[in-house]
């Protein structure tokens, strides 16, 4: 089951407190359904719980059910709930306070209270919403083909302190939230606190994993850098030993060469500690770099002689 499906199951288990909330939720479901126009309401869903909830709300509020109920059979995985009866359509849209012959839009009277606003958003999400799995990202959206409705829902969400944005995708308007905190707030407000908690916990675990990965990557990078530096220093010391001998070095460079040769795996800081404080980190680094410069000079002179 997808994350969106789990959220919708949680929402469908939520009891309806009163007729105002029931009407607001059904309004959200219908306005964000697959096809809502003056001659037809068609609500399509793969979720059996949503289909049952929509039917229950309709019968509770109006005393009648959908004209047709097409249930999944064979390769058809979706429920289709359809109303085409003109009298039923008129009664429903009249209760919603919207005239579909003019425009499908949200009547502010349907969502006057915070509870009604939350119920409307719950209905809209059940039929027109989805959330990305938080393991892969943070994105919640409500999809509608109705321009006026999308702008009015954006305003409603701002009233709920949810700064949603609007985008176009083909012929649809996409109302979306991308901040994990805003998505958590939205889910909590519409009645899915457990799903909001799941999202929060997933985000925390991802943050911890990312911090661990960054730390490990940093440590690996430092180890690689240390190993590469030590390799270059040891190679330089070998060249000096083979061509001039370490005894030709100054006492300070000789000590640095012996310290590195005897401890090829240690970092610069570890070598400083091993020296017993005879030289600081910058001083030792300077001496080891000087050894590399001497070896490069030896090789350069050797190449010149060979030409």
C-alpha positions as CSV (number, residue, x, y, z in Angstrom):
1,X,0.0,0.0,0.0
2,X,1.4,3.4,-1.0
3,X,1.8,6.2,1.5
4,X,-1.1,8.1,-0.1
5,X,-3.3,5.0,0.2
6,X,-2.4,4.6,3.9
7,X,-3.3,8.3,4.5
8,X,-6.7,7.8,2.8
9,X,-7.4,4.7,4.8
10,X,-6.8,6.7,8.0
11,X,-9.0,9.5,6.8
12,X,-11.8,7.2,5.9
13,X,-11.8,5.8,9.5
14,X,-12.5,9.2,10.9
15,X,-16.0,9.7,12.3
16,X,-18.1,12.6,11.0
17,X,-19.0,14.9,13.8
18,X,-21.9,16.9,12.4
19,X,-23.9,17.7,9.2
20,X,-21.8,20.8,8.5
21,X,-18.6,18.8,8.4
22,X,-20.3,16.0,6.4
23,X,-21.5,18.5,3.7
24,X,-18.1,20.2,3.5
25,X,-16.3,16.9,3.1
26,X,-18.7,15.6,0.4
27,X,-18.3,19.0,-1.3
28,X,-14.6,18.5,-1.4
29,X,-15.0,15.0,-2.7
30,X,-17.4,16.0,-5.5
31,X,-15.6,19.2,-6.6
32,X,-12.3,17.3,-6.9
33,X,-13.8,14.2,-8.5
34,X,-12.8,13.0,-11.9
35,X,-15.8,14.6,-13.7
36,X,-18.0,17.3,-12.1
37,X,-20.3,19.3,-14.4
38,X,-23.9,20.3,-14.6
39,X,-25.0,17.1,-16.2
40,X,-22.9,14.6,-14.4
41,X,-20.9,13.8,-11.3
42,X,-18.4,10.9,-11.7
43,X,-16.2,9.9,-8.8
44,X,-13.5,7.3,-9.6
45,X,-11.2,5.7,-7.1
46,X,-9.2,2.5,-6.5
47,X,-9.9,2.8,-2.8
48,X,-13.0,0.8,-1.5
49,X,-13.1,2.8,1.7
50,X,-13.4,6.1,-0.2
51,X,-16.2,4.7,-2.4
52,X,-18.1,3.6,0.7
53,X,-17.5,6.9,2.5
54,X,-18.8,8.9,-0.4
55,X,-21.9,6.8,-0.7
56,X,-22.5,7.0,3.0
57,X,-22.1,10.8,3.1
58,X,-24.5,11.2,0.1
59,X,-27.2,9.0,1.7
60,X,-26.8,10.6,5.1
61,X,-27.1,14.2,3.7
62,X,-29.6,13.8,0.9
63,X,-31.3,10.4,1.4
64,X,-30.3,9.0,-1.9
65,X,-27.3,7.1,-3.4
66,X,-25.3,7.3,-6.6
67,X,-27.3,6.3,-9.7
68,X,-24.6,3.9,-10.8
69,X,-21.9,2.0,-9.0
70,X,-19.3,0.3,-11.1
71,X,-17.2,-2.0,-9.0
72,X,-13.7,-3.4,-10.0
73,X,-14.0,-6.5,-12.2
74,X,-11.2,-8.3,-14.0
75,X,-8.6,-5.8,-15.3
76,X,-10.8,-2.8,-14.1
77,X,-9.3,-1.8,-10.7
78,X,-11.4,1.3,-10.0
79,X,-14.8,2.0,-8.5
80,X,-16.9,4.5,-10.5
81,X,-19.7,6.3,-8.7
82,X,-22.0,8.2,-11.0
83,X,-24.9,10.6,-10.7
84,X,-26.7,11.8,-13.9
85,X,-30.2,12.3,-12.5
86,X,-31.0,16.0,-13.0
87,X,-33.0,16.4,-9.8
88,X,-30.3,14.8,-7.7
89,X,-27.6,17.0,-9.3
90,X,-29.7,20.2,-8.7
91,X,-30.2,19.3,-5.0
92,X,-26.5,18.6,-4.5
93,X,-25.1,21.7,-6.2
94,X,-27.8,23.8,-4.6
95,X,-26.6,22.5,-1.2
96,X,-23.0,23.3,-2.2
97,X,-24.0,26.8,-3.2
98,X,-22.4,26.6,-6.6
99,X,-23.9,26.7,-10.1
100,X,-21.9,24.2,-12.4
101,X,-23.5,25.8,-15.5
102,X,-21.5,28.9,-14.8
103,X,-18.4,27.6,-13.0
104,X,-17.3,24.9,-10.5
105,X,-16.1,26.8,-7.5
106,X,-16.0,26.8,-3.7
107,X,-18.8,28.6,-2.0
108,X,-17.2,30.3,1.1
109,X,-20.3,29.5,3.1
110,X,-19.4,25.8,2.9
111,X,-16.1,26.3,4.7
112,X,-16.8,29.1,7.2
113,X,-15.4,27.3,10.3
114,X,-12.0,25.7,10.8
115,X,-13.7,22.3,11.2
116,X,-15.6,22.8,7.9
117,X,-12.4,23.9,6.1
118,X,-10.6,20.9,7.3
119,X,-13.5,18.6,6.2
120,X,-13.5,20.2,2.8
121,X,-9.7,19.7,2.4
122,X,-10.1,16.1,3.6
123,X,-12.7,15.4,0.9
124,X,-10.6,17.1,-1.7
125,X,-7.6,15.0,-0.8
126,X,-9.6,11.8,-0.8
127,X,-10.6,12.2,-4.4
128,X,-8.0,14.6,-5.9
129,X,-5.0,14.3,-3.7
130,X,-1.7,12.4,-3.3
131,X,1.5,12.5,-1.3
132,X,4.9,11.4,-2.4
133,X,6.5,8.6,-0.2
134,X,8.6,10.6,2.3
135,X,11.5,8.2,1.6
136,X,11.8,9.7,-1.8
137,X,10.8,13.3,-1.2
138,X,8.2,15.7,0.1
139,X,5.3,16.7,-2.2
140,X,1.6,16.9,-1.6
141,X,-0.8,17.9,-4.3
142,X,-4.5,18.4,-5.0
143,X,-5.5,18.2,-8.7
144,X,-8.4,19.9,-10.4
145,X,-9.3,21.0,-13.9
146,X,-11.4,23.9,-12.6
147,X,-9.5,27.3,-12.6
148,X,-11.7,29.2,-10.1
149,X,-11.8,26.3,-7.7
150,X,-8.0,26.0,-7.6
151,X,-7.6,29.7,-6.8
152,X,-10.2,29.6,-4.1
153,X,-8.7,26.5,-2.5
154,X,-5.3,28.2,-2.5
155,X,-6.9,31.0,-0.5
156,X,-8.6,28.6,1.9
157,X,-5.2,26.9,2.6
158,X,-3.6,30.3,3.3
159,X,-6.4,30.8,5.9
160,X,-5.2,27.6,7.5
161,X,-1.6,28.9,7.4
162,X,-0.6,26.5,4.7
163,X,1.2,28.4,2.0
164,X,0.3,26.3,-1.0
165,X,1.4,27.1,-4.5
166,X,-0.3,26.6,-7.9
167,X,1.1,25.1,-11.1
168,X,-0.3,23.8,-14.4
169,X,0.1,20.3,-15.7
170,X,-1.5,19.7,-19.1
171,X,-5.1,20.7,-18.6
172,X,-5.1,20.5,-14.8
173,X,-4.3,22.9,-12.0
174,X,-2.0,21.5,-9.3
175,X,-2.3,22.9,-5.8
176,X,0.8,21.7,-4.0
177,X,2.9,21.8,-0.8
178,X,6.6,20.9,-0.8
179,X,7.8,21.7,2.7
180,X,7.6,18.6,4.9
181,X,6.4,20.7,7.9
182,X,3.6,22.1,5.8
183,X,2.6,18.6,4.6
184,X,2.6,17.4,8.3
185,X,0.4,20.3,9.3
186,X,-2.0,19.7,6.4
187,X,-2.3,16.0,7.2
188,X,-2.9,16.7,10.9
189,X,-5.5,19.3,10.2
190,X,-7.6,17.1,7.9
191,X,-7.5,14.2,10.4
192,X,-4.5,12.1,9.6
193,X,-2.1,12.7,12.6
194,X,-0.7,9.2,12.5
195,X,0.4,9.6,8.9
196,X,1.8,13.0,9.8
197,X,3.8,11.3,12.5
198,X,5.0,8.7,10.1
199,X,6.2,11.4,7.7
200,X,8.0,13.2,10.6
201,X,9.7,10.1,11.8
202,X,10.8,9.2,8.3
203,X,12.2,12.7,7.8
204,X,14.1,12.4,11.1
205,X,15.5,9.0,10.1
206,X,16.6,10.3,6.7
207,X,18.3,13.3,8.4
208,X,20.2,11.0,10.7
209,X,21.2,8.8,7.8
210,X,22.3,11.7,5.8
211,X,24.4,13.1,8.7
212,X,26.0,9.7,9.2
213,X,26.7,9.4,5.5
214,X,28.2,12.9,5.3
215,X,30.4,12.1,8.3
216,X,31.5,8.8,6.9
217,X,32.2,10.4,3.5
218,X,34.2,13.2,5.2
219,X,36.2,10.7,7.2
220,X,36.9,8.6,4.1
221,X,37.9,11.7,2.2
222,X,40.3,12.6,5.0
223,X,41.7,9.1,5.1
224,X,42.3,9.1,1.3
225,X,43.9,12.5,1.5
226,X,46.2,11.4,4.4
227,X,47.1,8.2,2.5
228,X,47.8,10.1,-0.7
229,X,50.0,12.6,1.1
230,X,51.9,9.9,2.9
231,X,52.4,8.0,-0.3
232,X,53.9,11.1,-2.0
233,X,56.2,11.8,1.1
234,X,57.4,8.2,1.2
235,X,58.2,8.2,-2.5
236,X,60.1,11.4,-2.1
237,X,62.1,10.0,0.8
238,X,62.9,6.9,-1.3
239,X,64.3,9.1,-4.1
240,X,66.4,11.1,-1.7
241,X,67.8,7.9,-0.1
242,X,68.7,6.3,-3.4
243,X,70.4,9.4,-4.9
244,X,72.0,11.4,-2.2
245,X,71.3,9.5,1.0
246,X,69.2,10.8,3.9
247,X,72.4,11.7,5.7
248,X,72.8,14.6,3.3
249,X,69.7,16.2,4.7
250,X,69.6,18.8,7.5
251,X,68.9,17.3,11.0
252,X,65.4,18.7,10.9
253,X,64.6,17.1,7.5
254,X,66.4,13.9,8.4
255,X,64.2,13.5,11.6
256,X,61.1,14.2,9.5
257,X,62.1,11.6,6.9
258,X,62.7,9.0,9.6
259,X,59.5,9.8,11.4
260,X,57.5,9.4,8.2
261,X,59.3,6.3,7.1
262,X,58.8,4.5,10.4
263,X,55.1,5.5,10.6
264,X,53.8,5.3,7.0
265,X,50.1,5.0,8.0
266,X,49.8,7.9,10.5
267,X,48.3,11.3,9.8
268,X,50.2,14.5,10.2
269,X,48.5,15.2,13.6
270,X,49.5,11.7,14.8
271,X,53.1,12.2,13.7
272,X,53.2,15.5,15.6
273,X,52.1,13.7,18.8
274,X,54.6,11.0,18.2
275,X,57.4,13.5,17.9
276,X,56.8,14.5,21.5
277,X,56.2,18.1,20.7
278,X,59.6,18.7,19.0
279,X,57.8,20.1,16.0
280,X,54.3,21.6,15.4
281,X,51.8,20.6,12.7
282,X,52.7,23.4,10.3
283,X,56.4,22.9,10.9
284,X,56.2,19.2,10.2
285,X,54.1,19.8,7.1
286,X,56.6,22.3,5.8
287,X,59.5,19.8,6.3
288,X,57.7,17.0,4.5
289,X,56.8,19.3,1.7
290,X,60.4,20.3,1.5
291,X,61.4,16.6,1.1
292,X,59.0,16.4,-1.8
293,X,60.5,19.5,-3.3
294,X,64.1,18.1,-2.9
295,X,63.0,14.8,-4.6
296,X,61.5,16.7,-7.5
297,X,64.7,18.7,-7.9
298,X,66.7,15.5,-7.9
299,X,64.5,14.0,-10.7
300,X,64.6,17.3,-12.6
301,X,68.4,17.4,-12.6
302,X,68.5,13.7,-13.5
303,X,66.3,14.3,-16.5
304,X,68.4,17.2,-17.6
305,X,71.5,15.1,-17.5
306,X,69.9,12.3,-19.6
307,X,69.0,14.7,-22.4
